[in-house]
Amino acid sequence: MARHVGSVSIVLGVAAAAGSRALQGITYTEEVAGIPVKPLATNFLLALAIALLAAGTYLFTYRAIRRRMDDKRRQHNARNVLRLSFVTVALVGVLGALTEQWLGVLFSLGVVGFAITFALQQPLFSFMGWFYIMIKKPYQVGDRIAIEGSKGDVADVDYLVTTLWEINGELVASNQPSGRIITVPNSVVLSSHVKNYTRDEFPFIWNEIEVELAYETDLEFARQTMAEVADDYLGDDMARQIERYRKRLEETPVDLDVQERPTVNVVERNSWVTLRLRFLVHPRRAQRTKNALYERVLAAFNEYPEKVKFPVGRNR
């Protein structure tokens, strides 16, 4: 579809340019309301040609770039940058063709831009935020982020706002989509914390499940059982991701001792003991993984009631 529209735009643009050139060779002195018809028609056709050629060239350029890019995030960024560039060039060309004052148009745009800086500060900051997002990439389309009290998957990043498909919120929990759409001004990224859960460099997070046990439990057995169940379920996938995590750490001054297998920590309470199983998981599979681990851990504990005791009849 884009190819056909681009072809039609270029053909019409060439025809309009040819019509403008043809009118210049015709002697015609009629006026309407004191304005010469010939220059008006010539300039209008030239402006139309510039607009159509810019639109057609944009469609063909974006189509060519998209075919060479498999990553939808890069396609999205390329589309926004190309659109802004072609619109700017087309706007200058159209105004210059209509007024025949190219330097005057550039000067006028500069003055208008200076005025907009004062009159529309918030949209300008959002536009600057878009530049920051394109260059520094705190997040991209498809990332799961938390920003300004909102959490969700980035669906779109345009020049002024970022659109999120909400996760959690007041309607649901457990990192599930709520179905609501959130729009956040891009200016927020310049002044707020951004939590990115799925960056390309390392799209995984640490997560935990907790199981409360009585003090009569064989803690060493329970810890070993939880670790074995998690290791058996997660397999070698976690170890491979931990290797990536360690390589990322080597690029920073941070020195951490990272275990490549699931670990279990013990937290003492007044009337029971909490075992926390820690593991690495992709954020979009976190709840599913936690549910599966809960089921397997509890099933393994129930096979050894003489070693694993659960709190009963105590204030919890």
C-alpha positions as CSV (number, residue, x, y, z in Angstrom):
1,M,0.0,0.0,0.0
2,A,2.8,2.5,1.0
3,R,4.6,1.7,-2.3
4,H,1.5,2.5,-4.4
5,V,0.8,5.7,-2.5
6,G,4.5,6.8,-2.8
7,S,4.5,6.1,-6.5
8,V,1.3,8.1,-7.0
9,S,2.7,11.0,-4.9
10,I,5.9,11.2,-6.9
11,V,4.1,11.0,-10.2
12,L,1.7,13.8,-9.2
13,G,4.6,15.8,-7.8
14,V,6.5,15.5,-11.1
15,A,3.4,16.5,-13.0
16,A,2.8,19.6,-10.7
17,A,6.5,20.6,-11.2
18,A,6.1,20.2,-14.9
19,G,2.9,22.3,-14.9
20,S,4.7,25.0,-12.9
21,R,7.5,25.1,-15.3
22,A,5.1,25.2,-18.3
23,L,3.2,28.2,-16.8
24,Q,6.4,30.2,-16.6
25,G,6.7,30.1,-20.4
26,I,3.2,31.4,-21.0
27,T,2.4,35.0,-21.3
28,Y,-0.6,35.7,-19.0
29,T,-1.3,39.0,-17.3
30,E,-4.8,38.4,-15.7
31,E,-5.3,39.5,-12.1
32,V,-7.7,38.5,-9.3
33,A,-8.2,41.0,-6.5
34,G,-5.0,42.8,-7.7
35,I,-2.9,39.6,-7.5
36,P,-1.3,38.3,-10.7
37,V,-2.8,34.9,-11.6
38,K,0.3,33.5,-13.3
39,P,2.8,33.8,-10.4
40,L,0.1,32.6,-7.9
41,A,-0.6,29.5,-10.0
42,T,3.1,28.9,-10.7
43,N,4.0,29.1,-7.0
44,F,1.1,27.0,-5.9
45,L,2.0,24.2,-8.4
46,L,5.6,24.3,-7.2
47,A,4.6,24.2,-3.6
48,L,2.3,21.2,-4.4
49,A,5.1,19.5,-6.2
50,I,7.5,19.9,-3.3
51,A,4.9,18.5,-0.8
52,L,4.0,15.5,-3.0
53,L,7.6,14.7,-3.8
54,A,8.6,14.9,-0.1
55,A,5.7,12.6,0.8
56,G,6.5,10.1,-1.9
57,T,10.2,10.1,-1.1
58,Y,9.5,9.6,2.6
59,L,7.3,6.6,1.9
60,F,9.9,5.0,-0.4
61,T,12.8,5.8,2.0
62,Y,11.0,4.4,5.0
63,R,10.0,1.3,3.1
64,A,13.6,0.6,2.0
65,I,14.9,1.1,5.6
66,R,12.2,-1.0,7.1
67,R,13.0,-3.9,4.7
68,R,16.6,-3.8,6.0
69,M,15.7,-3.7,9.7
70,D,14.3,-6.7,11.4
71,D,14.0,-5.0,14.8
72,K,10.7,-3.3,15.2
73,R,12.2,-0.8,17.7
74,R,14.7,0.5,15.2
75,Q,11.9,0.7,12.5
76,H,9.8,2.8,14.9
77,N,12.7,5.1,15.7
78,A,13.7,5.4,12.0
79,R,10.1,6.3,11.1
80,N,9.9,9.1,13.6
81,V,13.3,10.6,12.6
82,L,12.5,10.4,8.9
83,R,9.0,11.9,9.3
84,L,10.4,14.8,11.3
85,S,13.2,15.5,8.7
86,F,10.9,15.3,5.7
87,V,8.2,17.4,7.3
88,T,10.7,20.1,8.2
89,V,12.3,20.1,4.7
90,A,8.8,20.1,3.0
91,L,7.5,22.9,5.2
92,V,10.5,25.1,4.3
93,G,10.2,24.2,0.7
94,V,6.4,24.9,0.5
95,L,6.7,28.2,2.3
96,G,9.6,29.3,0.2
97,A,7.8,28.4,-3.1
98,L,4.7,30.3,-2.1
99,T,6.5,33.4,-0.9
100,E,9.6,33.3,-3.1
101,Q,11.5,34.5,0.0
102,W,13.7,31.5,0.9
103,L,15.9,33.4,3.4
104,G,12.9,35.2,4.8
105,V,11.2,31.9,5.4
106,L,14.2,30.5,7.3
107,F,14.4,33.7,9.3
108,S,10.6,33.7,10.0
109,L,10.8,30.1,11.2
110,G,13.6,31.0,13.5
111,V,11.6,33.8,15.0
112,V,8.5,31.6,15.3
113,G,10.7,28.9,17.0
114,F,12.0,31.5,19.4
115,A,8.4,32.6,20.3
116,I,7.3,29.0,20.7
117,T,10.1,28.4,23.2
118,F,8.4,30.9,25.6
119,A,4.7,30.2,24.7
120,L,4.9,26.4,24.6
121,Q,7.5,25.4,27.1
122,Q,5.9,22.0,28.2
123,P,5.5,20.7,24.6
124,L,9.1,21.9,23.9
125,F,10.4,20.0,26.9
126,S,8.5,16.9,25.7
127,F,10.1,17.3,22.3
128,M,13.5,17.5,23.9
129,G,12.6,14.4,25.9
130,W,11.9,12.6,22.7
131,F,15.4,13.5,21.4
132,Y,16.8,12.2,24.7
133,I,14.9,9.0,24.4
134,M,16.1,8.5,20.8
135,I,19.8,9.2,21.7
136,K,20.2,7.7,25.2
137,K,17.5,5.0,24.9
138,P,16.4,4.7,28.5
139,Y,13.6,2.7,27.0
140,Q,12.3,1.7,23.6
141,V,9.1,0.4,22.0
142,G,8.4,-3.0,23.5
143,D,10.2,-2.5,26.8
144,R,8.5,-2.9,30.1
145,I,9.1,0.1,32.3
146,A,7.9,2.0,35.4
147,I,7.9,5.8,35.2
148,E,6.1,8.5,37.2
149,G,4.0,6.1,39.2
150,S,2.9,4.1,36.1
151,K,4.1,0.7,34.9
152,G,3.5,-0.9,31.5
153,D,4.8,-2.0,28.1
154,V,5.9,0.8,25.8
155,A,3.5,0.7,22.8
156,D,4.6,3.9,21.1
157,V,7.0,6.8,21.5
158,D,6.1,9.9,19.5
159,Y,7.4,13.4,19.6
160,L,5.5,14.5,22.7
161,V,4.2,11.5,24.6
162,T,5.0,7.9,25.4
163,T,2.1,5.4,25.3
164,L,2.0,2.5,27.7
165,W,-0.1,-0.6,27.9
166,E,-0.7,-0.7,31.7
167,I,0.6,-3.5,33.9
168,N,-0.9,-3.9,37.4
169,G,-2.6,-0.6,38.3
170,E,-5.7,-0.5,40.4
171,L,-7.6,-3.1,38.4
172,V,-5.3,-6.2,38.4
173,A,-2.2,-7.4,40.2
174,S,0.6,-10.0,39.7
175,N,2.1,-8.1,36.8
176,Q,-0.9,-8.7,34.5
177,P,-2.1,-6.3,31.8
178,S,-5.1,-4.2,32.9
179,G,-6.2,-3.3,29.4
180,R,-5.8,0.4,30.0
181,I,-3.7,2.8,28.0
182,I,-1.4,5.4,29.8
183,T,0.1,8.4,28.1
184,V,3.1,10.0,29.7
185,P,4.7,13.3,28.5
186,N,8.2,12.7,27.2
187,S,9.4,15.6,29.4
188,V,9.0,13.3,32.4
189,V,12.1,11.3,31.4
190,L,14.2,14.3,32.0
191,S,13.2,14.7,35.6
192,S,12.0,11.3,36.9
193,H,13.4,7.8,37.5
194,V,12.9,5.3,34.8
195,K,12.9,1.6,35.7
196,N,13.5,-0.6,32.6
197,Y,12.8,-4.3,33.2
198,T,13.6,-5.5,29.6
199,R,16.6,-3.7,28.2
200,D,18.3,-5.4,25.2
201,E,21.6,-5.7,27.1
202,F,20.0,-7.9,29.8
203,P,16.2,-8.4,29.7
204,F,15.9,-10.3,33.0
205,I,15.2,-9.5,36.6
206,W,15.7,-11.2,40.0
207,N,12.5,-12.5,41.6
208,E,11.6,-14.4,44.8
209,I,8.9,-16.7,46.2
210,E,8.4,-17.1,50.0
211,V,7.3,-20.1,52.0
212,E,6.6,-19.9,55.7
213,L,7.6,-22.9,57.8
214,A,7.5,-23.8,61.5
215,Y,10.6,-23.8,63.6
216,E,10.3,-27.6,63.9
217,T,11.2,-27.9,60.2
218,D,14.5,-29.4,59.1
219,L,15.7,-26.1,57.6
220,E,18.7,-27.6,55.9
221,F,16.5,-30.1,54.2
222,A,13.9,-27.5,53.3
223,R,16.5,-25.1,51.8
224,Q,18.1,-27.9,49.8
225,T,14.8,-29.1,48.5
226,M,13.6,-25.7,47.4
227,A,16.9,-25.1,45.6
228,E,16.8,-28.4,43.8
229,V,13.2,-28.0,42.7
230,A,14.0,-24.5,41.3
231,D,17.2,-25.7,39.6
232,D,15.3,-28.7,38.1
233,Y,12.6,-26.4,36.7
234,L,14.7,-23.6,35.5
235,G,17.4,-25.9,34.1
236,D,20.6,-24.5,32.6
237,D,18.7,-21.5,31.2
238,M,19.3,-19.4,34.3
239,A,23.0,-20.3,34.3
240,R,23.4,-19.0,30.8
241,Q,21.6,-15.8,31.7
242,I,23.8,-15.4,34.8
243,E,26.9,-15.6,32.5
244,R,25.5,-12.7,30.5
245,Y,24.8,-10.9,33.8
246,R,28.4,-11.3,34.9
247,K,29.7,-10.0,31.6
248,R,27.5,-6.9,32.1
249,L,28.9,-6.5,35.6
250,E,32.5,-6.7,34.3
251,E,31.8,-3.5,32.3
252,T,31.0,-1.6,35.5
253,P,32.9,-0.9,38.7
254,V,30.2,-2.9,40.6
255,D,31.6,-6.0,42.3
256,L,28.9,-8.6,43.1
257,D,29.1,-12.3,44.0
258,V,26.4,-13.7,41.7
259,Q,25.3,-17.4,42.0
260,E,24.5,-19.1,38.8
261,R,21.9,-21.4,40.4
262,P,18.7,-20.5,42.5
263,T,19.5,-19.7,46.1
264,V,17.4,-19.9,49.3
265,N,17.7,-17.3,52.1
266,V,16.3,-17.8,55.6
267,V,14.4,-15.0,57.5
268,E,13.5,-15.5,61.1
269,R,10.1,-14.3,62.4
270,N,8.5,-14.4,65.8
271,S,6.5,-17.6,65.3
272,W,7.8,-19.1,62.0
273,V,10.6,-19.1,59.5
274,T,10.4,-17.7,56.0
275,L,12.4,-19.3,53.2
276,R,13.0,-17.0,50.2
277,L,13.8,-18.7,46.9
278,R,15.7,-16.3,44.6
279,F,16.0,-16.8,40.9
280,L,16.4,-15.0,37.6
281,V,13.5,-14.7,35.1
282,H,12.2,-12.7,32.2
283,P,9.7,-10.1,33.7
284,R,6.9,-11.2,31.3
285,R,7.3,-14.8,32.6
286,A,7.8,-13.9,36.2
287,Q,4.3,-14.7,37.5
288,R,4.0,-17.9,35.5
289,T,7.3,-19.0,36.8
290,K,6.4,-18.1,40.4
291,N,3.2,-20.1,40.2
292,A,5.0,-23.2,38.8
293,L,7.7,-23.0,41.5
294,Y,5.1,-22.6,44.3
295,E,3.3,-25.7,43.1
296,R,6.4,-27.8,42.8
297,V,7.9,-26.7,46.1
298,L,4.8,-27.3,48.1
299,A,4.4,-30.7,46.4
300,A,8.0,-31.6,47.3
301,F,7.5,-30.5,51.0
302,N,4.2,-32.5,51.3
303,E,6.1,-35.7,50.5
304,Y,8.1,-35.3,53.7
305,P,5.7,-34.2,56.5
306,E,8.1,-35.5,59.1
307,K,10.8,-33.1,58.0
308,V,8.8,-30.1,56.8
309,K,6.3,-28.5,59.2
310,F,3.9,-25.6,58.4
311,P,2.8,-23.0,61.0
312,V,-0.5,-24.0,62.6
313,G,-2.6,-22.3,65.2
314,R,-0.2,-19.3,65.6
315,N,-0.7,-15.6,65.0
316,R,0.8,-14.8,61.7
